[in-house]
Amino acid sequence: MQPVLLKPGIHWVGAVDFNLRNFHHYSRSPEGSTYNAYLIQDEKNVLVDTVSHHYFDELVAHISALVDPRKIDYIICNHLEQDHAGVLPRIVELCKPEKIFCSTMGLKSITRQFNTEGWPITAVKDGERLNIGKRNITFLETRMLHWPDSMVSYVEEDRVLFSNDAFGQNVATSRRFVDEYERPLLLRAMKDYYNNIVLPYSPMVLKTLDRVVQLGIPLDIIAPDHGLIFRTPEDIRFVLDSYRAFAEQKPKLRAVVAYESMWGATESMAYAVGDGLDDEGVPYVLMDMQHNHVSAVMNELADSGALILGSATRNNMPMVNMMALMAHVKGLKPQNLVGATFGAHGWSGEAPRMMAEELAAMKVEVVGEPVRAHFGAKAEELAACRELGAAVARTLKEKVKAFA
């Protein structure tokens, strides 16, 4: 693979990980991912971000195809997480840059993670400008999008925004640009990435989007640190509008029924809940947590307004995969959902109540009382599950109307 031209003097020099399937050890990446780094050649040669520690050789090879790495003058670290800074010590040793730029919060991060003795680090403030010859780079802090150290770098003359993790996707392909990829696959990858990584910082996303509008920043290219690059007016408008919609989290007329069954009783209840949703004309998806990763549930929740949980009771609590799902969802802080719970048990049957309490703690609007079945679900309990699904559907319809 070769460096890829973005604009005259600006190239992609990153790495593609076709085989990555476990992103950050908490989210699946079925299409792989990329670690995007960029080289700006001017009176000062600037490397924008680096790559994961596995890909040092690829990064150096791509840089070397354009310039001797020892002629890199500046390194910009928009974000110090290991997938972007994993090779930073080796790159600093190789390049011996004049300066390394990071945010004020990045200064704390870089000095905690690496032995930076002798490194020429400069912490830049929000709005600070850096002249590199014919170009000026403006740094804009984007704290908690998605780390405290996060910032973006904007090349004014070329109208290129190096957006860090914002607008990223987990996509591995030999192509580098969004207009070379299928739009439905791109949108799914964007939702998956947003809902499993960026979602809790949605208020910051909205503030950042508003700031871009207020500053009137013209954009020819948005170059994220993961996935494909946006280079057409249509694609740039698409990603900005999509991120605003993601961040607003308006509920959608669809439900996710996630469940974990031991001997099949809870599963039969899940199907009955689905029948109730269907009775009211609300589409739904059933997800057995013994066969679906927690990140897959969040991906489906991106297009839904209801989360209904079902679990058998084991050792006085929900099953272990259901516990993992609730922890994952709770940390991501989804908004404007309705929900309900159900489950079968042989002994004590605490799981439905515990799940309902967790949903309430997540500020999910819990519909009805938890439906419980002792051992196998009898006809009356399946009927109660069906009515529970219908009740959730009716509540969701009203919620969707309220946000219209």
C-alpha positions as CSV (number, residue, x, y, z in Angstrom):
1,M,0.0,0.0,0.0
2,Q,1.2,3.5,-0.9
3,P,0.7,7.0,0.7
4,V,-2.5,8.5,-0.5
5,L,-2.8,12.1,-1.7
6,L,-5.5,14.3,0.1
7,K,-4.3,17.6,-1.3
8,P,-1.0,18.8,-2.8
9,G,1.5,18.4,0.0
10,I,-0.8,16.4,2.3
11,H,-0.9,12.6,2.3
12,W,-2.4,9.8,4.3
13,V,0.5,7.7,5.7
14,G,-1.3,5.4,8.1
15,A,-2.0,1.7,8.4
16,V,-4.9,-0.7,7.6
17,D,-5.7,-3.5,10.0
18,F,-7.8,-5.9,8.0
19,N,-7.9,-8.5,10.7
20,L,-8.9,-6.5,13.7
21,R,-12.1,-7.9,15.2
22,N,-11.9,-6.7,18.8
23,F,-11.7,-2.9,18.9
24,H,-10.3,-1.6,22.2
25,H,-11.3,-4.9,23.8
26,Y,-14.9,-3.9,24.3
27,S,-16.4,-3.4,20.9
28,R,-16.5,-5.7,17.8
29,S,-15.0,-4.5,14.5
30,P,-16.2,-7.0,12.0
31,E,-14.8,-5.0,9.0
32,G,-11.4,-4.3,10.6
33,S,-10.2,-0.7,11.1
34,T,-7.5,1.7,10.1
35,Y,-5.0,3.9,12.1
36,N,-4.9,7.1,10.1
37,A,-1.8,9.3,10.2
38,Y,-1.1,12.2,7.9
39,L,2.0,14.0,6.6
40,I,2.0,17.7,5.7
41,Q,5.0,18.8,3.6
42,D,5.8,22.5,3.8
43,E,8.7,24.6,5.0
44,K,8.2,22.5,8.1
45,N,7.2,18.8,7.6
46,V,4.5,17.8,10.0
47,L,3.3,14.4,11.0
48,V,-0.3,14.4,12.3
49,D,-0.8,11.5,14.8
50,T,0.8,8.1,14.5
51,V,-0.4,4.5,14.7
52,S,-0.8,1.5,16.9
53,H,2.4,-0.2,18.0
54,H,1.9,-3.1,15.6
55,Y,2.3,-0.8,12.6
56,F,5.6,1.1,13.1
57,D,7.2,-0.4,10.0
58,E,4.2,0.5,7.8
59,L,4.1,4.1,9.0
60,V,7.8,4.6,8.5
61,A,7.6,3.0,5.0
62,H,4.8,5.3,4.0
63,I,6.6,8.4,5.3
64,S,9.8,7.3,3.6
65,A,8.1,7.1,0.2
66,L,7.6,10.9,0.5
67,V,10.4,12.2,2.7
68,D,13.2,11.0,4.9
69,P,11.6,10.5,8.3
70,R,14.5,12.3,9.9
71,K,13.3,15.5,8.1
72,I,10.0,15.6,10.0
73,D,10.1,18.8,12.0
74,Y,6.9,18.7,14.0
75,I,4.6,15.9,15.3
76,I,1.0,16.8,16.3
77,C,-0.7,14.5,18.8
78,N,-4.4,15.2,18.6
79,H,-5.1,12.3,21.0
80,L,-2.8,10.2,23.1
81,E,-4.7,6.9,23.2
82,Q,-2.5,3.9,22.3
83,D,-4.0,3.3,18.9
84,H,-2.9,6.8,17.8
85,A,0.3,7.1,19.9
86,G,1.5,3.5,20.3
87,V,4.6,4.1,18.2
88,L,5.2,7.6,19.4
89,P,8.4,6.9,21.4
90,R,10.0,5.0,18.4
91,I,8.9,7.8,16.0
92,V,10.4,10.5,18.3
93,E,13.6,8.5,18.5
94,L,13.8,8.1,14.7
95,C,12.7,11.6,13.7
96,K,14.1,13.7,16.5
97,P,11.5,16.4,15.8
98,E,12.0,20.1,16.7
99,K,8.6,20.2,18.5
100,I,5.8,17.9,19.6
101,F,2.4,19.5,19.9
102,C,-0.5,18.4,22.1
103,S,-3.4,19.9,24.0
104,T,-2.9,21.2,27.6
105,M,-4.7,18.0,28.8
106,G,-2.6,16.0,26.4
107,L,0.5,17.2,28.2
108,K,-0.7,15.3,31.3
109,S,-1.5,12.2,29.2
110,I,1.8,12.1,27.2
111,T,4.0,12.5,30.3
112,R,2.1,9.8,32.2
113,Q,2.3,7.3,29.4
114,F,5.8,7.7,28.1
115,N,9.3,8.6,29.3
116,T,9.3,12.1,27.7
117,E,12.6,13.2,29.2
118,G,14.2,15.4,26.5
119,W,11.1,15.5,24.3
120,P,10.4,19.0,22.9
121,I,6.7,19.1,23.9
122,T,4.6,22.2,23.5
123,A,1.1,22.3,24.9
124,V,-1.1,24.4,22.7
125,K,-4.2,26.3,23.8
126,D,-7.7,26.2,22.2
127,G,-7.6,28.5,19.1
128,E,-3.8,28.7,18.9
129,R,-2.3,28.9,15.4
130,L,0.9,27.3,14.1
131,N,2.7,28.6,11.0
132,I,4.6,25.9,9.0
133,G,5.4,28.0,5.9
134,K,2.7,28.5,3.4
135,R,0.2,26.9,5.7
136,N,-1.3,27.7,9.1
137,I,-2.7,25.1,11.4
138,T,-5.3,26.0,14.0
139,F,-5.8,23.8,17.1
140,L,-9.3,23.4,18.6
141,E,-9.9,21.6,21.8
142,T,-12.6,19.0,21.8
143,R,-12.4,17.8,25.4
144,M,-14.3,14.6,26.1
145,L,-14.7,13.9,22.4
146,H,-13.9,11.3,23.4
147,W,-10.9,11.8,25.8
148,P,-10.0,14.8,28.0
149,D,-6.9,15.4,25.8
150,S,-8.7,15.4,22.5
151,M,-8.3,18.2,20.0
152,V,-8.6,18.6,16.2
153,S,-6.2,20.3,13.8
154,Y,-7.4,22.5,10.9
155,V,-5.2,23.4,8.0
156,E,-6.7,26.8,7.0
157,E,-5.3,27.1,3.4
158,D,-6.3,23.6,2.4
159,R,-9.5,23.5,4.4
160,V,-8.6,20.1,5.8
161,L,-9.8,19.1,9.3
162,F,-7.8,16.3,11.0
163,S,-10.7,15.3,13.3
164,N,-9.1,12.8,15.6
165,D,-11.6,10.1,16.6
166,A,-14.6,12.3,15.7
167,F,-16.3,11.1,12.5
168,G,-14.4,7.8,12.5
169,Q,-15.6,4.3,11.5
170,N,-14.1,0.8,11.9
171,V,-13.6,0.0,8.2
172,A,-10.6,-1.7,6.6
173,T,-10.4,-1.4,2.9
174,S,-7.8,-0.7,0.2
175,R,-9.7,2.5,-0.6
176,R,-9.2,5.6,1.5
177,F,-12.2,7.8,0.7
178,V,-15.9,7.7,1.6
179,D,-17.0,8.2,-2.0
180,E,-15.2,4.9,-2.9
181,Y,-17.3,2.9,-0.4
182,E,-21.0,1.8,-0.3
183,R,-23.1,4.3,1.6
184,P,-25.3,1.8,3.5
185,L,-22.2,0.0,4.8
186,L,-20.6,3.3,5.7
187,L,-23.6,4.5,7.7
188,R,-23.8,1.2,9.6
189,A,-20.1,1.5,10.5
190,M,-20.6,5.1,11.6
191,K,-23.5,4.1,13.8
192,D,-21.6,1.2,15.3
193,Y,-18.6,3.4,16.1
194,Y,-20.7,6.3,17.5
195,N,-23.0,4.2,19.6
196,N,-20.2,2.1,21.2
197,I,-17.6,4.9,21.7
198,V,-18.8,8.4,21.3
199,L,-22.4,8.2,22.5
200,P,-21.8,9.3,26.2
201,Y,-20.2,12.5,24.9
202,S,-23.2,13.5,22.7
203,P,-23.6,16.9,24.4
204,M,-20.0,17.6,23.5
205,V,-20.7,16.5,19.9
206,L,-23.5,19.0,19.6
207,K,-21.4,21.8,21.1
208,T,-18.6,21.1,18.7
209,L,-21.0,21.0,15.7
210,D,-22.5,24.3,16.8
211,R,-19.0,25.8,17.1
212,V,-18.0,24.7,13.6
213,V,-21.1,26.5,12.3
214,Q,-20.5,29.6,14.4
215,L,-16.8,29.9,13.3
216,G,-17.8,29.4,9.7
217,I,-15.0,27.0,9.1
218,P,-15.0,25.9,5.4
219,L,-14.3,22.2,4.9
220,D,-13.0,20.5,1.9
221,I,-11.8,17.4,3.7
222,I,-12.6,15.8,7.0
223,A,-9.8,13.3,7.8
224,P,-10.6,11.1,10.9
225,D,-8.1,8.8,12.7
226,H,-10.1,5.7,11.9
227,G,-11.8,4.6,8.7
228,L,-12.5,6.5,5.5
229,I,-11.9,10.2,4.7
230,F,-14.7,12.6,3.6
231,R,-13.7,14.7,0.6
232,T,-16.8,15.8,-1.3
233,P,-19.3,18.5,-0.2
234,E,-22.1,15.8,-0.2
235,D,-20.1,13.5,2.0
236,I,-19.1,16.2,4.4
237,R,-22.7,17.4,4.8
238,F,-23.7,13.8,5.2
239,V,-21.3,13.1,8.1
240,L,-22.1,16.4,9.9
241,D,-25.8,15.9,9.6
242,S,-25.5,12.2,10.7
243,Y,-23.5,13.1,13.8
244,R,-26.0,15.7,14.8
245,A,-28.8,13.1,14.4
246,F,-26.8,10.6,16.4
247,A,-26.1,13.1,19.2
248,E,-29.8,14.2,19.4
249,Q,-30.8,10.7,20.0
250,K,-34.4,11.1,19.0
251,P,-36.3,7.8,19.6
252,K,-37.2,5.7,16.6
253,L,-40.1,3.4,16.1
254,R,-38.3,0.1,16.6
255,A,-37.5,-2.1,19.6
256,V,-34.6,-4.2,20.7
257,V,-35.5,-7.3,22.7
258,A,-32.3,-8.6,24.3
259,Y,-32.5,-11.8,26.4
260,E,-30.6,-14.6,28.0
261,S,-32.3,-17.9,28.6
262,M,-31.1,-21.0,30.5
263,W,-33.5,-23.7,29.5
264,G,-35.7,-21.9,26.9
265,A,-38.5,-20.5,29.1
266,T,-37.1,-16.9,29.0
267,E,-36.6,-17.3,25.2
268,S,-40.2,-18.2,24.7
269,M,-41.2,-15.1,26.7
270,A,-39.0,-13.0,24.4
271,Y,-40.9,-14.2,21.4
272,A,-44.2,-13.4,23.1
273,V,-43.0,-9.9,23.8
274,G,-42.1,-9.6,20.1
275,D,-45.6,-10.7,19.2
276,G,-47.0,-7.9,21.3
277,L,-44.8,-5.3,19.6
278,D,-45.9,-6.8,16.2
279,D,-49.6,-6.5,17.3
280,E,-49.0,-2.7,17.5
281,G,-47.1,-2.4,14.3
282,V,-43.7,-1.8,15.9
283,P,-40.7,-3.5,14.2
284,Y,-38.3,-5.3,16.5
285,V,-35.2,-7.4,16.7
286,L,-34.6,-10.4,19.1
287,M,-31.0,-10.7,20.3
288,D,-29.9,-13.8,22.3
289,M,-27.0,-12.6,24.5
290,Q,-25.4,-16.0,24.3
291,H,-24.9,-15.4,20.6
292,N,-24.5,-11.6,20.3
293,H,-21.8,-9.2,21.6
294,V,-22.9,-6.3,23.7
295,S,-21.6,-3.9,21.0
296,A,-24.0,-5.5,18.5
297,V,-26.9,-4.6,20.7
298,M,-25.8,-0.9,20.8
299,N,-25.5,-1.0,17.1
300,E,-29.2,-2.1,16.8
301,L,-30.2,0.4,19.4
302,A,-29.0,3.2,17.2
303,D,-32.1,2.7,15.1
304,S,-34.5,2.0,18.0
305,G,-36.4,3.7,20.8
306,A,-37.0,0.8,23.1
307,L,-34.8,-1.6,25.0
308,I,-36.6,-4.6,26.5
309,L,-34.5,-7.0,28.6
310,G,-35.2,-10.6,29.6
311,S,-33.1,-13.0,31.7
312,A,-33.4,-16.2,33.7
313,T,-32.4,-15.8,37.3
314,R,-29.1,-17.5,38.3
315,N,-27.6,-17.1,41.8
316,N,-30.2,-14.5,42.6
317,M,-29.3,-12.2,39.7
318,P,-29.5,-12.0,35.9
319,M,-27.4,-14.2,33.7
320,V,-23.8,-13.2,33.2
321,N,-24.1,-12.0,29.6
322,M,-27.1,-9.9,30.5
323,M,-25.1,-8.3,33.4
324,A,-22.4,-7.5,30.9
325,L,-24.9,-5.9,28.5
326,M,-26.4,-3.7,31.2
327,A,-23.0,-2.5,32.3
328,H,-22.1,-1.7,28.7
329,V,-25.3,0.2,28.0
330,K,-25.2,2.0,31.3
331,G,-21.7,3.4,30.6
332,L,-22.7,4.6,27.2
333,K,-25.7,6.6,28.6
334,P,-28.3,6.3,25.8
335,Q,-31.1,8.8,26.1
336,N,-34.9,8.9,25.4
337,L,-35.5,5.2,25.6
338,V,-38.5,3.2,26.9
339,G,-38.1,-0.3,28.2
340,A,-39.4,-3.2,30.2
341,T,-38.2,-6.5,31.6
342,F,-39.2,-10.2,31.9
343,G,-37.7,-13.5,32.8
344,A,-38.2,-17.1,34.0
345,H,-36.8,-18.7,37.2
346,G,-36.7,-21.9,39.1
347,W,-36.0,-20.6,42.5
348,S,-36.1,-17.0,43.6
349,G,-36.6,-14.9,40.4
350,E,-34.9,-11.6,41.2
351,A,-33.6,-11.0,37.7
352,P,-36.6,-9.1,36.1
353,R,-36.8,-6.7,39.1
354,M,-33.1,-6.1,39.1
355,M,-33.1,-5.4,35.4
356,A,-36.0,-3.0,35.8
357,E,-34.1,-1.1,38.5
358,E,-31.0,-0.9,36.2
359,L,-33.1,0.5,33.3
360,A,-34.6,3.1,35.7
361,A,-31.1,4.0,36.9
362,M,-30.2,4.6,33.2
363,K,-33.2,7.0,33.0
364,V,-35.1,4.6,30.7
365,E,-38.8,5.0,30.9
366,V,-39.8,1.6,32.3
367,V,-43.2,0.4,31.1
368,G,-45.4,-1.9,33.3
369,E,-44.3,-4.4,35.9
370,P,-41.7,-7.0,35.2
371,V,-43.2,-10.3,34.0
372,R,-42.0,-13.4,35.8
373,A,-42.5,-17.1,35.0
374,H,-41.8,-19.9,37.5
375,F,-40.1,-22.7,35.6
376,G,-41.7,-22.9,32.1
377,A,-43.8,-20.0,30.9
378,K,-47.5,-20.9,31.0
379,A,-50.1,-19.6,28.6
380,E,-51.1,-16.8,31.0
381,E,-47.5,-15.7,31.4
382,L,-46.9,-15.7,27.7
383,A,-50.0,-13.6,27.3
384,A,-48.7,-11.2,29.9
385,C,-45.5,-10.9,27.9
386,R,-47.4,-10.2,24.8
387,E,-49.3,-7.5,26.5
388,L,-46.1,-6.1,27.9
389,G,-44.7,-5.8,24.3
390,A,-47.8,-4.1,23.2
391,A,-47.7,-1.7,26.1
392,V,-44.1,-0.8,25.3
393,A,-45.1,-0.3,21.7
394,R,-47.9,2.1,22.6
395,T,-45.6,4.1,24.9
396,L,-42.9,4.2,22.3
397,K,-45.4,5.6,19.7
398,E,-46.3,8.4,22.0
399,K,-42.6,9.2,22.7
400,V,-41.7,9.2,19.0
401,K,-44.6,11.7,18.4
402,A,-43.4,13.9,21.2
403,F,-40.0,14.2,19.5
404,A,-41.4,14.7,16.0
